[in-house]
Every structure is written in structure tokens, then in C-alpha cells.
Amino acid sequence: MRRKPLILPVSLCMAVSLSAGAPVQALAGSPEFARSAEEWARLRDNVLEYEEIEDLIHEYNATVLNNEQEYSKDTARTAEDVVDDLLDVADDHWRDAGDAEDNMSMILSQVSARQAENQAENNVDDRGTKLIQYTLTEKKLVIQAQTAMNTYYKLQYQLTSLKKNREMLETALTSAQGRQSQGMATYADVLTAQQNLQSVDAQVIALENQIETTRQNLIVMLGWTQGAVPEIRSMPAVDMERIPAIDPEADKAKAMEADYTLKMHEMNLENSTNDANRRIYEQTIADDKQQIAMAVSDAYQKVIQAKNSYDESLLKLDVASKTWNTSATKFQLGTISRLEYLQADADMVAAQMDVEAKNLELFQALESYDWVVRGVRS
């Protein structure tokens, strides 16, 4: 049985404390003795923490579990074993061709036999390459889930800003209606204010739907049922101090050693049995090494760009905060309208939420850089 948490109403509030219920015992990919009781308890509760994602993918993701089953079927298949099996298949097809009662059946069997022989001649896969492929698939699923959780919170920040802007637009409509009754505004002014409010209402609905879709996709990837409502904890803080200490040149060597695709192509080269395939994989390996170096450099540049964007958002927040303070004072003194104050308030909330969103983008850039160094290129 997969995870089966209590079903409670969905809440999209910033706290995202959605359920206190815990799932019942769930089947995992690893045997019980593979982890401590504390580790299993952490993975089996009804709480999602960012740091758990990699373990949750390993234990409960459907694709990973299916790949593990497929991998376990081949106990120790070498490249030679694969070739032998393909040649056996070719022999069977050649026999079928010889026994065929009509030309069409004979031709089809001959084609199948030649295809199997070509596959045998060009085979470069074995149990080792399969393991790398499945491991790489798992790591990319982890990245996908981590990105989804990051996106989930960025959308929450956008929603907060949008709802604050809606307060201002609602007041703008009330103001326009009041001014129209006094002959100080036209029907067109009221209609425009109504359309602006309707537009932001539609945006709120669309964003809430996007948030819920992102949430459901995330939890299903991690082993919960689609209707589950686990508590989704906050994202980790960005370690700002590590950014100046990043050494891309040193990390290129680490990435070269760890890169899964490069390892797989090196194994393909070892398994190659003809010169044409060997030349292809020798060139592929050379290309891999260039791409790894470029991937580290590109990922590092994205970290720097994200840090600059975050710093800029802080400056914009400082300006918005000063404007809000001035507006608050003027509103208390009666020198500006409530609508003007709400506009400044909405601008400040938008700036605050932009800082939070830029912080998450920086966090994501650092995570992406780390994944390249760990051997996973996008």
C-alpha cells in the first residue's frame, strides 16, 4: 500500500500547514533494515521537508521503483551476455525464415534476423550501463521534485502580492463608483475599474489552480496519493557565505569525475566491439568533457546573476518601504486618499514578495550548480 494520509481540505495559505495526520505504514523500495527506525519515521510521517526529497524519491517514486525491479531481473548480465542473447534471437529468426511457407513470412523473418545481428554487433550496454542510466533517471527526478517545491513557494509569494493588489483595485472600484454618483467620474471610469478587478480575480483563480497542480504533482512524485494533504515545510535558507567561496575551476575537476553521462559513455567505449563504434564513443567522450566544463561555468554564472537579481530586489524593497512610510504618514495626516495609501501598500508587499521569490531563485541556482558538480547535467 502506498502512502495514505488523512484527507483534509486544501489550504493555500503561506504557512502551508495542511494536515496533522500521519500516513499509515507504506511500502518502500528498500528493506526495513536499510534505514534506522528514526529515518523511516521521518520519511513516513505526513510532513514534507526539502531535505527529505532525495530519500523520498528513492523509496517511493513509481518510476524509480519500476526501474529497480527491471534492474533486479538481470542478475549479472555483461555486454557479452546481451550479444549472445541477440544472436540467439537472430538464429531463431533465420530458422523461421527457412521454415516459412510463403515469401512474405520468409522476408519478414530475414529482416528481423538481420536487425538482431546488427544490434548484437553494435551493442555497448550491459548491467553497468543500465545501473548508470537508472541512477541518472533517479537523480533527475530528485531535481524535478526539488524544483517543483521551489516553484510551489514562488507561486505562493506571487499569490500574496496579487491578493494585496486586489485590495487596492477593489477600493479603486468603490472610489470610482462614489465619484460617479457625485458627477466626478464617468461610467467608463467605473467600467474600467470593474474590468481591472475582474481581471485580477481571474488571475487569482488561475494562480491558485497552478499552485494546487504543482502541489499535487510534487506529492505524487514523492509517494503520497493525489488526494493527500501533507504539511509542506518551508524551503531552506540560502547560505549566502558560500557564494564568494565557490571555485568553478576546482569544481570542474569534481564534475568531470562524477558525471554520470561521461561514465556511461566510457563504459560504452569499453564494451564496443568494432572500430566504428569506438571512434564514435571516443568523440562522444571528448565532447562530454567540453560540455561538463561549460556546464559548470554556465551554472556558476547563473548563481552570480541570481545573486545580483536578489541584491537588486533588496534595493527596490528599500525604496518601496520608504515610499510606504511616507504614504502612511500622509494618510494619517489626511493629505492623501486611502486609495493612494493602498497603492503604496501594494507596491511594498509586491517588493517584499519579489525579494522572497528572488531568494528562491538564488537557492535554485545554487542547487543547480551543486547538481552539475555532483555529475548531473540538465
Secondary structure, DSSP 8 states (H G I E B T S, - for coil): -------------TT-------------SS-GGGS-HHHHHHHHSSEE-GGGHHHHHHHH-HHHHHHHHHHHH-SS--HHHHHHHHHHHHHHHHHHHHH-SSHHHHHHHHHHHHHHHHHHHH----HHHHHHHHHHHHHHHHHHHHHHHHHHHHHHHHHHHHHHHHHHHHHHHHHHHHHHHTTSS-HHHHHHHHHHHHHHHHHHHHHHHHHHHHHHHHHHHTT--TT---EE-------GGGTTT--HHHHHHHHHHH-HHHHHHHHHHHH--SHHHHHHHHHHHHHHHHHHHHHHHHHHHHHHHHHHHHHHHHHHHHHHHHHHHHHHHHHHHTSS-HHHHHHHHHHHHHHHHHHHHHHHHHHHHHHHHHHHHTT---
